[in-house]
Structures are given as structure tokens and as C-alpha cells.
Amino acid sequence: MTTRYDTGMTVRREVLGDAHVDRAEAAKTPLDGPFQEMITETAWGNLWANDRISRRERSMLTLALLAACGNFEEIPMHVRAATRTGTSREDIMEAFQHVAVYAGVPKANHAIKLAKQTWAELDA
């Protein structure tokens, strides 16, 4: 029987890539292990595994929410993940335009800066 954790780990690997997940798993300690398990089960095994909306749409929502809330640390990771979810660079820029209007130009501007840096790394 497949558990929510197993499903979450599969989806997490599909979206973020094996290299990222392997690094995260190698860095896991007994102290943060329960947190990592909770994220894998809930974010990946429940939310991202749900097929009510596409992974492309989830990527756009995630990036917009990260920027709108000022959680910039995870934007590069999700920009890289967007290449696996069918989310184009134009899609991401549209999401950040929504952020500018509804959450503030400085937040969108910083998110765009991070996305451009990430795309430059991917293109190198």
C-alpha cells in the first residue's frame, strides 16, 4: 500500500528533481526530520499530488504566493522546478505581474530579479 509520504516523495522528486531531494534528504537531521516528513506528506503527498489543477498552475500559484508573502528564499527552487511542470518563463512573469498589482511592486521586482538570476544559471 502506498502511503501519503511515498506519494509525496514521488511527486517531490518529479517536481524538484532527484538531485535537490537527495541533497535535502542528506541534510536531514533527527531534529528537522519530523518537519521534512510533514512537508513531504502534506505539501507534496496531498496538495501537489492533487490533480484538480495542473502542476503548471500550481507552480504559478506557488511562485506568486512566495513573492507576495516575501518568502524569497524558495523562489529560485520553484523557478527551477517550473521547468518540470510545463510553466514557461512568460507564465512566471504573468504571475509576478499579479503580485505587483495585488501585493506590491517591490515584492514583484525582487521576485523577478531572483527569477532572472536563476534563468541565467540554468542557461549557463
C-alpha positions in Angstrom: 0.0 0.0 0.0 1.3 3.4 -1.0 1.4 5.9 1.9 0.9 9.7 1.6 4.6 10.0 2.4 5.6 7.7 -0.5 3.3 9.6 -2.9 4.7 12.9 -1.6 8.3 11.7 -2.2 7.5 10.6 -5.7 5.8 13.9 -6.6 8.5 15.9 -4.8 11.2 14.2 -6.9 9.1 14.7 -10.1 8.7 18.4 -9.4 12.0 19.4 -7.7 14.3 16.8 -9.3 16.3 13.9 -7.7 19.4 16.0 -7.1 17.5 18.6 -5.0 15.6 15.9 -3.0 18.8 13.9 -2.5 20.6 16.9 -1.1 17.7 17.8 1.2 17.4 14.2 2.4 21.2 14.0 3.1 21.0 17.2 5.1 18.1 16.0 7.2 18.8 15.5 10.9 16.8 13.9 13.7 15.8 17.4 14.8 14.2 18.5 11.5 13.2 15.0 10.3 9.6 15.3 11.5 9.3 18.7 9.7 10.6 17.2 6.5 8.2 14.3 6.8 5.3 16.6 7.4 6.2 18.7 4.3 6.5 15.6 2.2 3.2 14.3 3.3 1.1 17.5 3.2 2.7 19.7 0.6 3.8 17.0 -1.8 1.6 14.0 -0.9 -1.6 15.9 -0.6 -1.5 19.3 -2.3 0.9 18.8 -5.2 -0.4 15.2 -5.7 -3.9 16.5 -6.2 -4.9 16.7 -9.9 -7.7 19.3 -9.6 -5.4 21.9 -11.1 -2.3 21.3 -13.2 1.3 21.3 -11.9 1.8 24.3 -14.2 -0.9 26.2 -12.4 0.5 25.1 -9.0 3.9 26.4 -10.0 2.4 29.8 -10.9 0.4 30.0 -7.7 3.3 28.9 -5.6 5.7 31.5 -7.1 3.1 34.3 -6.8 2.4 33.4 -3.2 6.0 33.1 -2.3 6.7 36.6 -3.8 3.5 38.1 -2.3 4.4 36.9 1.2 8.0 37.9 0.8 9.3 34.3 1.1 12.0 34.9 -1.4 14.4 32.1 -0.3 12.3 29.4 -2.1 11.7 31.3 -5.4 14.9 30.1 -7.2 14.0 26.5 -6.2 10.5 26.8 -7.6 11.7 28.7 -10.7 13.9 25.6 -11.4 11.0 23.3 -10.6 8.8 25.2 -13.1 10.9 23.7 -15.9 9.5 20.3 -14.9 5.9 21.4 -14.6 5.3 23.0 -18.0 5.5 26.5 -16.7 7.1 28.9 -19.1 9.1 31.9 -18.3 6.3 34.0 -19.6 3.8 32.3 -17.3 6.1 33.1 -14.3 6.3 36.8 -15.4 2.5 36.9 -15.6 2.3 35.6 -12.1 4.7 38.2 -10.9 2.7 40.9 -12.6 -0.3 39.9 -10.5 2.0 40.1 -7.4 2.9 43.7 -8.4 -0.7 44.8 -8.6 -2.1 42.9 -5.6 0.9 42.7 -3.2 3.3 45.4 -4.3 5.8 46.3 -6.9 8.9 45.9 -4.7 8.0 42.3 -4.0 7.4 41.5 -7.6 10.6 43.3 -8.6 12.6 41.3 -6.2 11.0 38.0 -7.3 11.7 38.9 -11.0 15.3 39.6 -10.1 15.6 36.2 -8.5 13.9 34.5 -11.4 16.3 36.2 -13.9 19.3 35.1 -11.9 18.0 31.6 -11.8 17.3 31.5 -15.5 20.8 32.8 -16.2 22.2 29.9 -14.1 20.0 27.4 -16.0 21.1 28.8 -19.3 24.8 28.7 -18.5 
